[in-house]
Amino acid sequence: MAIINIEEAKRNVEQVGFLDVDIDSGLNLFEEIKELKKEKNAILLAHYYQEDDIQDVADYIGDSLGLAQQAEKTTADIIVFAGVHFMAETAKILNPDKKVLLPDLKAGCSLSDSAPPDLFKKFKDEHPGHTVISYINCSAGIKALSDIICTSSNAKQIVESLPQEEKIIFAPDKNLGAYINKKTGRNMVLWNGTCMVHEIFSKEKIVKLKVRHPDAKVIAHPECEDVVLQEADFIGSTTQLLKYTEKDVANEFIVATETGILHQMQKNSPNKLFIPAPPDNSCACNDCPHMKLNTLEKLYLCMKYESPELKMEENLRKAALKPIKRMLEISAKLGL
């Protein structure tokens, strides 16, 4: 698996008194971060699910495909990834000679964690002769065991680029895999993994919400369960959902994905109403607890002290690079 140099990060923290630092309340963190980006020739990449302040100070905001594409072509010396662990890993895989920073070491991913590489290796061995397509929301260890990586933006096109008779294992998200099976008529073998946020939406509560908002359109990410997708007027990746709300004539949308995307939706369509789809319990489970570990304060300290840094064994990096490169090549060929 990828190595975050935790001990080095801890030493850096101790040397600068990181744990005891009280950030001056009069400090303009937006301006400080902008200055640090210039000073260190750093680029800040942020996922749509990050908190609003981080999105507003980022150089690029996007979904997994867009972020991977940006990471591949950047000329910055330092990549600061405001997202979760596998995203920073992808940036490092594509940029071995650049420093990759992640504001919070604990920003993991429930979907990625659902596919331990050792268990997946056994699963793969049980299905010889299968091409492995893995959703980018997985660890470097899973990527290294894969033939092609995909994102929710390009999964259908990636699968359709292979011959109809080709046997495929799809990992780690079973809901996305099932959705692609339905859309393509394939019968891919699915790993039993899910995202804790997208699995929690309640069909019953969405139906009740539609009664109160009869003109609202339901839009959903394909990581949601099929019963939720059946209620959707549009299904797509995070970026596709955002573009849909900009172009569609509807003025109200019930959004079944992580709530961070609502910030960009509201910015791009200020006169429209965006309603987060409710989970099947009373907690705020449609907020990803891992994504939300990153804060503006942590981002500032991360950039100031260039810690924690994500490092990776070169053999693992090279093995994980091959399927990512294949995805980017297919995406470029298809104009995605």
N, C-alpha and C positions, 0 to 999 in steps of 0.2 A: 504494500500500500504506500501511498505518498507520505512523505515525512514532513511534518511541520516542526521546525527546529525550536521546540518548546524550551529546552534548557537555555539556548542562546537568548531566546526572547525573555526568559525570566531574568537572566543576567543583565540584559539591557534595561529591563524594568527596574531592577534593584539599583543599577548604577545611576539612573536619572531620577530615582524616587518616584517612579511612575505611579505606584499604588497610592502614594501619599500626596500626589499633586492635586491641588485644587485649582481648576481653571478659573482664571480671573473672570468674574461675572461681567466685567466691562469689555471683554475681548469679543470682537466681531469674528466669530468662527468662519462665516462665509468668506470674508476678506482674507483671513489667515490661511484658509485652505487654498484659495486662489493664488495667494503669494507663494505658498509651499509648492504648488504645482509648477509655477514658473521657475522657482529656485532650483528644484530638483529634476526638472524635465520629466514630470510625472503625469500620467493620464489616469483619470478617475472613471472607471466603468461601473455603472450601477444597474441592477435589475429593477424592473418595474415594481417589484414587491417591496422595495426598500421604503423607509419612512420618507415623508414629503421633503424634509429639509435636505436629505442626502440626494434625492432626485434633482432638487433645484440647483445643487452645486456641482453635479456630475458633468463630465465632458460628453458622455454618451449614455443614454438610457435605452435599454432594450431587453428582448427576450434572449433565450439561450443561443439561438442561431446568430442573431445580430451581435451579441457580445463576443461570441467566438470569432466572427468575421472581423470585428474591430480589434480584438486581441492579436489576430494573425497579422494585420497590416500596420500596427502602430509603430512609430519610430521613437516613442518615449523610452527613457532609460528605466523608469519605474512604472509598474502597473499596479494601481491600487484597486482592488476588486471589492466593491460594496455589494456583496451577495453572499453566497454560501460556499462551503469548502470545495465542492466539486467544480464550481465555476472558476475559482482561483487555480485549481489544479489544471483545468483546461488551458488557462492563460499561460501557465508555466510549461505545459506540454508543448505549446506552440512557440514559446519564447524562452529557451533554455538559458540564454545569456542575459536576460533581464531580471531585475529584482521584482518579485511579485509579493504584494502585501495584502493581508486580510485583517480588517479592523478588529475582529473578535475570533479567537481561536475556536470557540465553541459553536460557531455558526455552521452547523451541519445540515443534514437533510434526511427526513424520515424515509423518503423514497430510496435515496442512495443507500441508507443503512439497511434497507430491507433485502439487499442483495450482497451478502458477504462473498468475496471472491472465491474462497475455498469451497463453499457450498455450490456456487454457480459453476465452478469447474466440474464438479461431480455431475451436475445437471446437464451440462454440455456434453460430457462423456457418455451420458445415457442416451444422447440423441446424435449419434454419428452421422456425418453427411449433411448436416444442417449449417446454413449460413447464419451467423449471429449478427442481428441488428440490435444495437442497444441504444436506448434513449439517452441523451446526453446527461440527464439527471442521474448519474451513476459515478462511482469512484473510478480512479485511474486503474485500479486493479481489474474492474469489470471491462473498462475500455480495452485494456490489454488483451482480454480474452475474446474480443469482438472482431468482426470483419468490417462492419460499417457502423458509424454512429449516426443518429438522426435527432431531430428536434421535433416538437409538436408542429412547427411551421412546415417542415419538409418530410415528415414521416411517410405520408401517403405516397409522395412522389419517389422517395427513396425505395420503398417497397415495390412500387410499380416499375422501377427501373430494372428489376430483376425478372428473369423469365417466370412465367406463371407456374411452371412445374417445379421451380426451385424450392427446396425445403428450407424453412426459416424458423429460427428461434428468436423471439422478441422479448427483450428485457429492459428494465425491470418492472415497468408499469403495466399491469394486466388490463387496466381500464383503457388506456391509450391503445394497447395492442388489440383489444377486443373491438374497439372503434375502427381501427385500421382494417382489421379482418372484415368487418361489416362493409366498409367503404370499398374495399378492393376485391372482395370475394375470395380472399385467401383463407388458409387454415393454419396460420402460424402457431407454433407451440409457444405458450406464454409462461413466463416466470411469474410467480405469485407475489408481486410487489405492488404497493400503492402509496400515494401521497396522503398524509394525515389530514391536510387541509381540504383537498378535493374530494376525499371520501366521505366527508362529514356533512355535506349539504343534504337538506331534507326535502324530498319531493313533496311531501304533504304541506310543508310550510311555504314552499314556492308556489304551489297551487293556490293556497289561501292568499298569498301576496298578490297573485295575478287577479284574484277577485277584487281586491282593493285597488288595484292599478290595472284596469282592463285594457288600457291602451299601451301598456309597457310590453316591450319585447324581452324575452329571456335569452341571454347569451351565455354560453358555457364553454369552459376549457375541456378538451377531450380526456383529461385525467379524471373527470367526474365519472361517477357510476352511471351505468346505462339508463337507470330509471330517471335520473336527473336529465341526461342528454335527450331523452324522449320528450321532455317538456320544452326543450330549447328551440328558439326560432333560428338561431345561428350558433354553430360550433366552430371554434378555431383557437389557434395559439393566442398568447397574450397580445402580440402585435396585431394579429388578425382581428381580435376582438376590439382593440382600440380603433383600428381603421374602419371597422364596420360601424361603430357608433358615430364616427365623424361623417360618414357618407349616407347613412340611412336616414329616412325622413322621420322616423319615430323620435319623440321627445322624451320618452321614459324607457329606461332599461333596467332589468333585474340581472345583476351580474354574478354569475356563479364561477368565481375564481378568487384568488387572494385579493384582499381589499386594497393593497398598495396601488393597483392599476387605476383605481378610481381617481387618484390625484391627476394623472395625465388625461384621463377622460374628461374630467371637469375643466381642466385648463384648456383643452382643445375644443370643447363644446360647452361653454359656460352657461348657456341657456337651456341645457338639457338636464334631466334628473337621473341620477345613477343610484340604484338601490342595491346594496350588497345582499346576495342571496343568504338566507338564514341557515345556520347549522341545525342539526337535529337535537341540540341541547342548549343550555342557557349560557355556555361559555363563549368567548370570542374566538372560536376555533377556526373562523375563516380568516384569521390573521396567522401567518406562519411565525411561530415563536422563534425559529432559527433565523429567518430573514430579519426579524425585528430586534435581534441581539445587537446589530450594528446601529450605532447612534452617531450623531454629528460630533460629539465629544470624543468618542473612540476613534472616529475617522481622523480628526485633527491630531490626536496623540500618535496614532499609527503613522501618519505622514511625517510628523515632526521628528520622531525617533526612528523611523523606518523599521518598525517592529510591531507585530510579529511577521516574519518572512516565511513564505512557503518554499520549501526545498523538496527535491525529488531525486530518487535514484535514477541514473541515466538509462539503465536497461529498461526500467519500467516506463520511463518517459518515451523512449523510442518505440516500445511496443504499443503504448497507448496512442502515439501520434499517427500510426498508420490508418486506423479506422476513422479518425477525425479528418485526416487529409482526404480520405476517400469521400467522406460526406461533403467536404467543401468543394471538391472537384465536381461531384455530381450536382451539387446545388448551383455552382457556377455554370455548368453545362446547361442546366434547365432554366437558368435565369432567375433563381430564387434569391 
